[in-house]
Amino acid sequence: MSQSRVPKAPFEFRHRQPVQLRFNDIDMLGHLNNSVYIQLMDLGKANYFHQFIDGRLDHDKLAIVVANINCDFHAPAYLEERLEVLTAVESMSEKSLRLEQRVINADSGEVKCRAITTMVNIDVNTGRAVDITPEWRQTISDFEQRPF
């Protein structure tokens, strides 16, 4: 299947999350239900951020929430495929960041879907957007090996 519609990423994906499919993830046509892709990418996001935290993911300290997701589906995925979620920070502003994620066939590299997610850093007490700390900005820059 041609992947000509999939934009080439201008950066390397440094985070890969293998995922396991379940029988109930498959729809009546025999392929992965579209709603399951979002769940797989949520797992990728959680594990992406978890790698920067010592110990357990503490939601009182890390309060970065999804504000928008745009997902393009490029090829069907099937139960017997070995899939991975690739995650990278595409860009970062004062209070938010944009992630690019791709669900791929781990063996062939075929892109099944691509999503751009805007996430906002919030104060857990007020629920208002706050600046991404210089420490987080540097930690992500170091991991991604590019400045933000």
Accessible surface in RSA format (square Angstrom, percent):
REM  Atomic radii and reference values for relative SASA: ProtOr
REM  Chains: A
REM  Algorithm: Lee & Richards
REM  Probe-radius: 1.40
REM  Slices: 20
REM RES _ NUM      All-atoms   Total-Side   Main-Chain    Non-polar    All polar
REM                ABS   REL    ABS   REL    ABS   REL    ABS   REL    ABS   REL
RES MET A   1   158.74  82.2  80.48  53.3  78.26 186.3  93.35  79.4  65.39  86.6
RES SER A   2    88.15  74.5  55.83  74.5  32.33  74.5  55.74 118.7  32.42  45.4
RES GLN A   3    54.14  30.3  40.42  29.5  13.71  32.7  41.02  87.3  13.12  10.0
RES SER A   4   103.33  87.3  62.20  83.0  41.13  94.8  53.99 115.0  49.35  69.1
RES ARG A   5   165.12  69.3 141.52  72.1  23.60  56.2  76.70 104.8  88.42  53.6
RES VAL A   6    21.34  14.0   6.52   5.9  14.82  35.7   6.64   5.8  14.71  39.9
RES PRO A   7    61.24  44.6  49.49  45.1  11.75  42.7  61.02  50.4   0.22   1.4
RES LYS A   8   187.95  91.7 160.14  98.3  27.81  66.2 119.67 107.7  68.28  72.7
RES ALA A   9    17.76  16.3   6.66  10.3  11.11  25.3   7.38  10.4  10.38  27.5
RES PRO A  10   120.44  87.8  75.82  69.1  44.61 162.2  91.58  75.6  28.85 179.3
RES PHE A  11    28.30  14.2   7.71   4.8  20.59  53.6  20.53  12.4   7.77  22.2
RES GLU A  12   110.07  63.2  94.42  71.4  15.65  37.3  40.31  78.0  69.76  57.0
RES PHE A  13    25.45  12.7  15.04   9.3  10.41  27.1  15.04   9.1  10.41  29.8
RES ARG A  14    79.50  33.4  50.90  25.9  28.60  68.1  15.70  21.5  63.81  38.7
RES HIS A  15    17.62   9.6  16.01  11.1   1.61   4.1   8.83   9.1   8.78  10.2
RES ARG A  16   121.30  50.9 100.56  51.3  20.74  49.4  45.81  62.6  75.49  45.8
RES GLN A  17    34.76  19.4  34.76  25.4   0.00   0.0   0.00   0.0  34.76  26.4
RES PRO A  18    85.09  62.0  77.73  70.9   7.36  26.8  78.03  64.4   7.06  43.8
RES VAL A  19    17.99  11.8   0.52   0.5  17.47  42.1   5.06   4.4  12.93  35.1
RES GLN A  20   156.39  87.5 134.88  98.6  21.51  51.2  46.25  98.4 110.14  83.5
RES LEU A  21    19.15  10.7   2.64   1.9  16.51  41.5   2.64   1.9  16.51  44.4
RES ARG A  22   126.47  53.1 121.39  61.9   5.08  12.1  59.39  81.2  67.08  40.7
RES PHE A  23   168.40  84.3 160.80  99.6   7.60  19.8 160.80  97.5   7.60  21.8
RES ASN A  24   115.21  79.5  84.59  81.7  30.62  73.7  41.23  99.2  73.98  71.5
RES ASP A  25     3.64   2.6   3.46   3.4   0.19   0.4   0.19   0.4   3.46   3.4
RES ILE A  26    35.91  20.4  16.05  12.0  19.85  47.9  16.14  11.6  19.76  53.6
RES ASP A  27    41.93  29.4  26.34  26.2  15.59  36.9  21.56  50.8  20.36  20.3
RES MET A  28   195.43 101.2 156.07 103.3  39.36  93.7 124.82 106.1  70.61  93.5
RES LEU A  29   142.80  79.5 114.70  82.1  28.10  70.6 120.12  84.4  22.68  61.0
RES GLY A  30    34.67  42.8   0.00   N/A  34.67  42.8  27.35  75.0   7.33  16.4
RES HIS A  31    42.52  23.2  42.52  29.6   0.00   0.0  28.30  29.2  14.22  16.5
RES LEU A  32     1.77   1.0   0.00   0.0   1.77   4.5   0.00   0.0   1.77   4.8
RES ASN A  33    56.92  39.3  56.78  54.9   0.15   0.4   6.87  16.5  50.05  48.4
RES ASN A  34    83.09  57.3  78.54  75.9   4.55  11.0  21.22  51.1  61.88  59.8
RES SER A  35    68.39  57.8  57.65  76.9  10.74  24.7  49.35 105.1  19.04  26.7
RES VAL A  36    11.10   7.3  11.10  10.0   0.00   0.0  11.10   9.6   0.00   0.0
RES TYR A  37     4.26   2.0   4.26   2.4   0.00   0.0   1.72   1.3   2.55   3.1
RES ILE A  38    53.55  30.5  53.54  39.9   0.01   0.0  53.55  38.6   0.00   0.0
RES GLN A  39    96.82  54.1  89.74  65.6   7.08  16.9  37.11  79.0  59.71  45.3
RES LEU A  40    14.22   7.9  14.03  10.0   0.19   0.5  14.22  10.0   0.00   0.0
RES MET A  41     2.33   1.2   2.33   1.5   0.00   0.0   2.04   1.7   0.29   0.4
RES ASP A  42    64.93  45.5  60.93  60.6   4.00   9.5  25.11  59.1  39.81  39.7
RES LEU A  43    80.41  44.8  75.49  54.0   4.92  12.4  79.67  56.0   0.74   2.0
RES GLY A  44     0.00   0.0   0.00   N/A   0.00   0.0   0.00   0.0   0.00   0.0
RES LYS A  45    10.97   5.4  10.92   6.7   0.05   0.1   9.83   8.8   1.15   1.2
RES ALA A  46    40.91  37.6  34.42  53.1   6.49  14.8  40.59  57.2   0.32   0.8
RES ASN A  47    47.32  32.6  43.58  42.1   3.74   9.0   6.30  15.2  41.02  39.6
RES TYR A  48     0.00   0.0   0.00   0.0   0.00   0.0   0.00   0.0   0.00   0.0
RES PHE A  49     6.75   3.4   6.75   4.2   0.00   0.0   6.75   4.1   0.00   0.0
RES HIS A  50    71.64  39.2  70.56  49.0   1.08   2.8  46.00  47.4  25.64  29.8
RES GLN A  51    77.45  43.3  38.18  27.9  39.27  93.5  33.29  70.9  44.15  33.5
RES PHE A  52    44.24  22.1  10.79   6.7  33.45  87.0  17.27  10.5  26.97  77.2
RES ILE A  53    40.13  22.8  26.79  20.0  13.34  32.2  30.51  22.0   9.62  26.1
RES ASP A  54   146.91 102.9 120.99 120.4  25.92  61.3  41.38  97.4 105.53 105.2
RES GLY A  55    57.98  71.5   0.00   N/A  57.98  71.5  41.63 114.3  16.34  36.6
RES ARG A  56   177.95  74.7 162.72  82.9  15.23  36.3  79.72 108.9  98.23  59.5
RES LEU A  57    37.08  20.7  31.55  22.6   5.54  13.9  31.55  22.2   5.54  14.9
RES ASP A  58    32.13  22.5  31.65  31.5   0.48   1.1   8.56  20.1  23.57  23.5
RES HIS A  59   125.59  68.6 117.71  81.8   7.88  20.2  80.60  83.1  45.00  52.4
RES ASP A  60   112.75  79.0  99.21  98.7  13.54  32.0  22.87  53.8  89.88  89.6
RES LYS A  61   175.83  85.8 140.13  86.0  35.70  85.0  91.39  82.3  84.44  89.9
RES LEU A  62    24.23  13.5  18.61  13.3   5.62  14.1  20.11  14.1   4.12  11.1
RES ALA A  63    10.94  10.1   4.90   7.6   6.03  13.7   9.81  13.8   1.12   3.0
RES ILE A  64    27.11  15.4  11.66   8.7  15.45  37.2  11.66   8.4  15.45  41.9
RES VAL A  65    66.33  43.6  62.85  56.9   3.48   8.4  66.33  57.6   0.00   0.0
RES VAL A  66    66.28  43.6  39.69  35.9  26.59  64.1  39.69  34.5  26.59  72.1
RES ALA A  67    64.83  59.6  26.42  40.8  38.41  87.4  35.18  49.5  29.64  78.5
RES ASN A  68    72.99  50.3  67.01  64.8   5.97  14.4  20.61  49.6  52.38  50.6
RES ILE A  69    56.01  31.9  29.58  22.0  26.44  63.7  29.58  21.3  26.44  71.7
RES ASN A  70    93.62  64.6  87.00  84.1   6.62  15.9  29.82  71.8  63.80  61.7
RES CYS A  71    33.96  25.7   8.28   9.2  25.68  60.4   8.32  21.1  25.64  27.6
RES ASP A  72    78.63  55.1  75.30  74.9   3.34   7.9  14.49  34.1  64.14  64.0
RES PHE A  73    80.84  40.4  60.75  37.6  20.09  52.3  61.05  37.0  19.79  56.6
RES HIS A  74    24.03  13.1   9.23   6.4  14.80  37.8  10.96  11.3  13.07  15.2
RES ALA A  75     8.53   7.8   0.64   1.0   7.89  17.9   5.05   7.1   3.49   9.2
RES PRO A  76    47.75  34.8  39.18  35.7   8.57  31.2  46.42  38.3   1.33   8.3
RES ALA A  77     0.15   0.1   0.00   0.0   0.15   0.3   0.00   0.0   0.15   0.4
RES TYR A  78    83.27  38.9  83.27  47.4   0.00   0.0  55.76  41.9  27.51  33.9
RES LEU A  79    73.00  40.7  61.92  44.3  11.08  27.9  61.92  43.5  11.08  29.8
RES GLU A  80   148.61  85.3 111.02  84.0  37.59  89.5  73.70 142.6  74.91  61.2
RES GLU A  81    34.43  19.8  19.74  14.9  14.69  35.0  20.86  40.4  13.57  11.1
RES ARG A  82   133.47  56.0 127.22  64.8   6.26  14.9  69.60  95.1  63.88  38.7
RES LEU A  83     1.16   0.6   0.00   0.0   1.16   2.9   0.00   0.0   1.16   3.1
RES GLU A  84    21.31  12.2  21.31  16.1   0.00   0.0   0.40   0.8  20.91  17.1
RES VAL A  85     0.00   0.0   0.00   0.0   0.00   0.0   0.00   0.0   0.00   0.0
RES LEU A  86    13.00   7.2  13.00   9.3   0.00   0.0  13.00   9.1   0.00   0.0
RES THR A  87     0.00   0.0   0.00   0.0   0.00   0.0   0.00   0.0   0.00   0.0
RES ALA A  88     0.00   0.0   0.00   0.0   0.00   0.0   0.00   0.0   0.00   0.0
RES VAL A  89     0.00   0.0   0.00   0.0   0.00   0.0   0.00   0.0   0.00   0.0
RES GLU A  90    48.14  27.6  35.06  26.5  13.08  31.1  17.04  33.0  31.10  25.4
RES SER A  91    45.28  38.3  43.30  57.8   1.98   4.6  36.54  77.8   8.75  12.3
RES MET A  92    26.88  13.9   0.00   0.0  26.88  64.0   2.07   1.8  24.81  32.9
RES SER A  93    60.93  51.5  50.27  67.1  10.66  24.6  52.81 112.5   8.12  11.4
RES GLU A  94   107.99  62.0  98.29  74.4   9.69  23.1  39.85  77.1  68.14  55.6
RES LYS A  95    76.13  37.1  75.02  46.0   1.11   2.6  38.41  34.6  37.71  40.2
RES SER A  96    24.78  20.9  24.65  32.9   0.13   0.3   5.78  12.3  18.99  26.6
RES LEU A  97     3.94   2.2   2.42   1.7   1.52   3.8   3.94   2.8   0.00   0.0
RES ARG A  98    98.03  41.2  97.96  49.9   0.08   0.2  29.14  39.8  68.89  41.8
RES LEU A  99     0.13   0.1   0.02   0.0   0.11   0.3   0.02   0.0   0.11   0.3
RES GLU A 100     2.43   1.4   2.43   1.8   0.00   0.0   0.00   0.0   2.43   2.0
RES GLN A 101     0.39   0.2   0.39   0.3   0.00   0.0   0.22   0.5   0.17   0.1
RES ARG A 102    16.10   6.8  16.10   8.2   0.00   0.0   2.61   3.6  13.49   8.2
RES VAL A 103     0.00   0.0   0.00   0.0   0.00   0.0   0.00   0.0   0.00   0.0
RES ILE A 104     7.60   4.3   7.60   5.7   0.00   0.0   7.60   5.5   0.00   0.0
RES ASN A 105    17.76  12.2  17.76  17.2   0.00   0.0   0.00   0.0  17.76  17.2
RES ALA A 106    22.19  20.4   1.10   1.7  21.09  48.0   1.10   1.6  21.09  55.9
RES ASP A 107   106.16  74.4  68.54  68.2  37.62  89.0  34.49  81.2  71.68  71.5
RES SER A 108    83.09  70.2  42.41  56.6  40.68  93.7  50.42 107.4  32.67  45.8
RES GLY A 109    40.58  50.0   0.00   N/A  40.58  50.0  24.84  68.2  15.74  35.2
RES GLU A 110    37.35  21.4  32.53  24.6   4.82  11.5  16.09  31.1  21.26  17.4
RES VAL A 111    13.74   9.0  13.74  12.4   0.00   0.0  13.74  11.9   0.00   0.0
RES LYS A 112     6.00   2.9   5.92   3.6   0.08   0.2   0.00   0.0   6.00   6.4
RES CYS A 113     0.00   0.0   0.00   0.0   0.00   0.0   0.00   0.0   0.00   0.0
RES ARG A 114    39.47  16.6  38.35  19.6   1.11   2.6   0.13   0.2  39.33  23.8
RES ALA A 115     0.74   0.7   0.34   0.5   0.40   0.9   0.74   1.0   0.00   0.0
RES ILE A 116    18.59  10.6  18.07  13.5   0.52   1.3  18.07  13.0   0.52   1.4
RES THR A 117     0.67   0.5   0.67   0.7   0.00   0.0   0.00   0.0   0.67   1.0
RES THR A 118    34.64  24.6  34.46  34.9   0.18   0.4  22.38  30.1  12.26  18.5
RES MET A 119    10.12   5.2  10.12   6.7   0.00   0.0  10.12   8.6   0.00   0.0
RES VAL A 120    31.83  20.9  31.83  28.8   0.00   0.0  31.83  27.7   0.00   0.0
RES ASN A 121    24.42  16.8  24.42  23.6   0.00   0.0   1.46   3.5  22.96  22.2
RES ILE A 122    40.44  23.0  34.43  25.7   6.00  14.5  34.43  24.8   6.00  16.3
RES ASP A 123    46.31  32.4  40.20  40.0   6.10  14.4   9.13  21.5  37.18  37.1
RES VAL A 124    72.25  47.5  40.39  36.6  31.86  76.8  43.10  37.4  29.15  79.1
RES ASN A 125   138.74  95.7 101.86  98.4  36.88  88.8  27.79  66.9 110.94 107.2
RES THR A 126    87.46  62.2  55.82  56.6  31.64  75.4  61.51  82.6  25.95  39.2
RES GLY A 127    49.47  61.0   0.00   N/A  49.47  61.0  23.71  65.1  25.76  57.7
RES ARG A 128   178.28  74.9 173.90  88.6   4.38  10.4  54.59  74.6 123.69  75.0
RES ALA A 129    45.29  41.6  26.06  40.2  19.24  43.8  26.06  36.7  19.24  51.0
RES VAL A 130    52.78  34.7  50.23  45.5   2.55   6.1  52.78  45.9   0.00   0.0
RES ASP A 131    75.49  52.9  67.93  67.6   7.56  17.9  24.76  58.3  50.72  50.6
RES ILE A 132    11.70   6.7   6.41   4.8   5.28  12.7   6.58   4.7   5.12  13.9
RES THR A 133    56.93  40.5  54.37  55.1   2.56   6.1  55.40  74.4   1.53   2.3
RES PRO A 134   102.02  74.4  95.45  87.0   6.57  23.9  98.50  81.3   3.52  21.9
RES GLU A 135   120.53  69.2 114.07  86.3   6.45  15.4  68.84 133.1  51.69  42.2
RES TRP A 136    65.08  26.1  64.23  31.1   0.85   2.0  37.11  19.8  27.97  45.4
RES ARG A 137    58.12  24.4  58.12  29.6   0.00   0.0  31.46  43.0  26.66  16.2
RES GLN A 138   103.71  58.0 101.80  74.4   1.91   4.5  41.65  88.6  62.06  47.1
RES THR A 139    51.14  36.4  46.80  47.4   4.34  10.4  23.92  32.1  27.23  41.2
RES ILE A 140     0.89   0.5   0.89   0.7   0.00   0.0   0.89   0.6   0.00   0.0
RES SER A 141    14.10  11.9  11.62  15.5   2.48   5.7   8.84  18.8   5.26   7.4
RES ASP A 142    89.89  63.0  71.84  71.5  18.04  42.7  32.36  76.2  57.53  57.4
RES PHE A 143    52.79  26.4  42.15  26.1  10.64  27.7  50.51  30.6   2.28   6.5
RES GLU A 144     2.24   1.3   0.01   0.0   2.24   5.3   0.00   0.0   2.24   1.8
RES GLN A 145   126.37  70.7  91.19  66.6  35.18  83.8  32.28  68.7  94.09  71.4
RES ARG A 146    56.50  23.7  48.64  24.8   7.86  18.7  45.11  61.7  11.39   6.9
RES PRO A 147   125.07  91.2 105.13  95.8  19.94  72.5 109.25  90.2  15.82  98.3
RES PHE A 148    57.65  28.8   6.50   4.0  51.15 133.1  35.26  21.4  22.38  64.1
END  Absolute sums over single chains surface
CHAIN  1 A     8476.0       6672.9       1803.2       4577.0       3899.1
END  Absolute sums over all chains
TOTAL          8476.0       6672.9       1803.2       4577.0       3899.1
